[in-house]
Amino acid sequence: MDIEKKLDGLIKRVQYARDILGDTEDRRLTAFAQKLDTFLDRNINLTQEELWDKLNTVAESLAVLEKDIDNTLTPMDKVRIVRHSERICLKDILENVYDNYTVVGGKDDMSIDPGMVIARAYISRRIGKKVHNQPVMVVGQEKGHGQEFRNGGCIKPWGNANALRYMKVAARENIPIHTYVFTPGSFPIEDYPGAAQQIAENIYEMCGLDVPIISVISEGGSGGAEAIAMADKRLMLSHGYYSVISPEGAAAIEGRLRGGQRAPTELIESCAKNQRITAKDNLGFGYIDGIIKEPALGSRPEHFEFYKTIRAEVIRATDEVVLSVKGLSPFRGVAIKSRNKKELTDESVFVRWSINSNEKDRLLWKRYKKYRRMAQDAYEDKRTLVEKINSAKVDAMAAAYSTIRYDLIRKYQSKLQRFVEETKDELHVITNKVDQLKQRVIGKVGFSTKESSEVEFALTKLSAQKDDDIPPADYRHFVSPRASEDREITCPNAEKDGCLEIWSRDLFDEFGGVCPTCGHHFPMEYRWYLANVFDWGTVREFNKSICASNPTNFPNYQNRLDAAKEKTGLQSGCITFEGHIKHTKVTCATLVAPFRGGSVGAAEGEKFIRALELAGKKRYPFLAYVHGTAGIRIQEGTNGLIQMPRCTLAVRRYIESGGLYIVLYDTNSYAGPVASFLGCSPYQYAVRSSRLGFAGPGVIKETTGLDIPPDYHSAYNALSRGHIQDIWDRRDIRRNLHQAFLTVGGRNLYYR
C-alpha cells in the first residue's frame, strides 16, 4: 500500500510538471510518465524492499529533473504555477504558519464572499522560559484547491469591504496586519458599492492605518491585488507574478481582438515576458522588498519546510517595520538584518509589535516616503536645470508664503476677528433695543424715515439675476474643429426622443456639444474645457517636460508613444496647470483621452502627485478633470500599476492636511485610476452621458461570460449607487465648479 501511494505521488508530480509547461512538451517528463505507468509491471519479481529502494531512486531522479526544469521556467510558466489547483492557498498558510487562528468576518451586511478569508491569528515565540503570544490580523484571498464556489479568488465589492472592516479593527486593537494576495483580479461588478468604489476606499483607508502592514504576493492581479496590498513591507513568492493585467488580457489588447477571439499562444507568452511580471522583475523595479524562495516548480501543500520559511519572513518583516519607527532598537535591528538563510528561522530576537502614538506618526510618514520614492526611473524628466531650479524655488516660496499667511497671520487674525465679532454681537443687543424704541416714537408721530423705507424695499424687492458669467470683450473661447464641417449630425437618441437633425457648426459651437432636444452630450476636446471653464488667460501649465516612456522596453511601444506625442503635441496623458474659475485659484490635473486613451503610467502618476503637493503648499483647491481614461497603461506593467497606491497616498495626505479635492468625469473612465486616486475623492461628479466603472463591457464579457445592459456604466447608474454625487450639464460646469469650491468641504476652506 505504501509503495502504491508513493508511486501515485510520483505520477502526480510528473503530471503537475507537465501542466506547468502547458503546450510545451518535455521529453524527459514524457519518458518519466511512461516509466512510472509500467513500473509495477516491469518490476513484478522484486521484493517490497527492492521496490521501495528503486522508487526512492526514481524520486531522486525526478527531483533533479524538477530543479532543472525550474531553472528554465518562463514568466507564463510561473503564471500557470500560481493558477494550478495544487498551489498552496491561504488556508494552508493559516494552518501551518500561525500557531492558532479563528476565522472572523465570514458574513457582512451585504452577502457572503467565500473568496475573502479573514482570521484573527497568533504567533507564539519562546524567549527564554517565557512564551509570548503575538496577535495579528490575517487577510487574504482564498482560491482553495479547485473549489469553484471561491470564484478563483476574484473578490466582489462586499468581500473587500469586509476585509477593510477588520483591518480597521486591527488598527483599533493596535496589532499588525498580514495580507496574502492570491487573486487574478477583482470581480468586475458595479452592484453597490461597486468594485471600483470599494477598491478605492480600501487603498485610501489602508494608507492611513497606523499599524504595521505586511503583504505577501503569490498572484497579484491588478486592482484586486491593490485592494489589500498597500503595505509597509511587500514580499513576493519566487514563482508568483504581480501585474497590471493578465497575459491573456494584455494579448487581447495588443492583438486588437474583438468578439470573443482567442489570442495566439505566442502572443500571450510574449506579453507575459514583456510586461516584466515576475518576482525578480518587481524586485528590480523596487515595488517589492524581498523574495521568498520556493521549492522547485512552486510550493504545494505538502512542502512543510516552506511554511517555516514563510513564517520566518513575515516575522522578520514585521519586526523590521516596528523597529524602524522605535527609538531604542539598534542592537535588535542589526541582529535581525544580519541574519543569513541558516539563521532565518531563529526567533530568539524578540520585538513587541505594539507601537505608541509617536511611533504611529513615524510609521505613516515612512509609508508615504516609501511609495513616493517608487517609479522615479520609469519616466523621462526632460526639464532643463533652470526649469528644475525654478520649480524648486516656486515650491519653497509657496510653502513659506502659505506658512506665514495661513499658519501664523491667520491664526491670530482669526482670534482677533472672533473677538471683534463677539463684541459686535453684544453691542447689537443694546443698539437693537434703541432702534426698537426709536421706531415706536416715529410710528406714533406718523413720520417715515428714508432709512426705514430703504430697508423695507431691500427686504421685499425681487432678487435681480447678476450674470457674472459674461466674459470680457477680449474673451476668446475654443471652438471645436468639427464646427467647421458643413453636415448634419444625428443624435443617438433620435429614435427614442425624436431629436431633430443638428448642424455640425451649431452643435459644436454655440450648443457646446449638447443635443438641444434630449440633452445628450457629444464628446468634446479637452481644450474646450481649458478655454470655457477657466478664466481667460489664467491657465499656467507646469511640469510639461515630464514625459511618458517605456520602462519595460515593451516591443514597438516606444514608436507608438512617439506617434501619440507627435499627434497630440503632449508628452504624457496628464496635463497639470493652475488657473482661475471666477477668480478662485485652482490647481488642476487633467487626464487627456487622445493620448493613449488617457491611460496612466509612471509619468502621469508623477505629475499628478507633484500637482497635489504644489496645491498643498499653496493651499489651493485641487480639481481632477478626467476627460477620459482607459485605466492603467499595460505596457508599463507594474510601473503603471504602482501609481494606484502612490497617487492615493498623495491624495490622502493632501486631504488630511485640509485640502479640497474634487473629481469630474467625462466620456469613458474605467479601471485603475477610478479604483484608486480618483474614486477615493469625497466629492465626485460626472458630465451627463459619461460612462464610468471598474471594467469595460469587453473585459466583463471575457472574465465573467456575462452580457451587461447598455446603460450598465452610465452616469445615472453611478449616481444611484453613490459613486458620484451629482450629474452636470457640460454648459454648467464653470458655474457648478465655482459653486462647489465655495460650499463643499470642511477644514479645507482656508483658501477662501
Secondary structure, 3 states (H helix, E strand, C coil): CHHHHHHHHHHHHHHHHHHHHCCCCCHHHHHHHHHHHCHHHHCCCCCHHHHHHHHHHHHHHHHHHHHHHHCCCCHHHHHHHHHCCCCCCHHHHHHHHCCEEEEECCCCCCCCCCCEEEEEEEEEEEECCEEEEEEEEEEEECCCCCCHHHHHHCCCHHHHHHHHHHHHHHHHHCCCEEEEEEECCCCCCCCCCCHHHHHHHHHHHHHCCCCCEEEEEEEEEHHHHHHHHCCCEEEEEEEEEEECCCHHHHHHHHCCCCCCCCCCHHHHHHHHHHCCCEHHHHHHHCCCCEEECCCCCCCCCCCHHHHHHHHHHHHHHHHHHHHHHCCCCHHHHHHHHCCCCCCCCCCCCCCCCCCCHHHHHHHHHHHHHHHHCCCCCCCEECCCHHHHHHHHHHHHHHHHHHHHHHHHHHHHHHHHHHHHHHHHHHHHHHHHHHHHHHHHHHHHHCCCCHHHHHHHHHHHCCCCCCCCCCCCCCCCCCCCHHHHCCCEECCCCHHHHCCCCEEHHHHCCCCCCECCCCCCECCCCHHHHHHHCCCCCCCEEECCCEECCCCCCCCCHHHHHHHHHHHHCCCCCEEEEEEEECCEEEEEEEECCCCHHHCECHHHHHHHHHHHHHHHHHCCCEEEEECCECCECHHHCHHHHCHHHHHHHHHHHHHHCCCCEEEEECCEEECCCCCCCCCCCCEEEEECCCEEECCCHHHHHHHHCCCCCCCCCEHHHHHHCCCCCEEECHHHHHHHHHHHHHHCCCHHHCCC
